[in-house]
Amino acid sequence: MRLTLSTVSKLLQSQKVTSESIAVHCHQLALHGDQSLNLNVFTHLAPKETLLRDARASDDRRRRGISKGPLDGIPVSIKANIAVREYPLTAGSRLLNNSDKSNVGCGYDSDVARRLLRECGAVLIGITNMDEFG
């Protein structure tokens, strides 16, 4: 079975799979890519506890019949030039990635992050790397 966004959304809606199980799988793939394959895909991976909290909240909404929509519980990554309040906004630049404060968030969400994560309930896996200011 090919797991497209549409397929995963339908599986979640039918409660045949949980957001938690999908998020754990995606997190494991991200860790494997960065640690074992040295792909350098992510500048910041969401802490597993945060990921599980958000995925479980989505599963709970779905069980109670108050899902936020087709993206609720879907794992996503966001490019490093899009502001997510909990993460530094580096745009792939070493200049903007102050290593002393690399775990300090930018403090605000871009419109797309707000809509995707807060309003639609997508689960953030992490912030993806990019060419500087690309």
Protein Blocks (a to p, Z undefined) as FASTA:
>chain_A
ZZdfklmmmmmmnomacfklmmmmmmmmmmmmmmmnonomafbdcdfklmmmmmmmmmmm
mmnopagbjknopacdddfkbccfkbccekopaklmcfklmmbcehiacfklmmmmmmno
pacfbdcdddehZZ
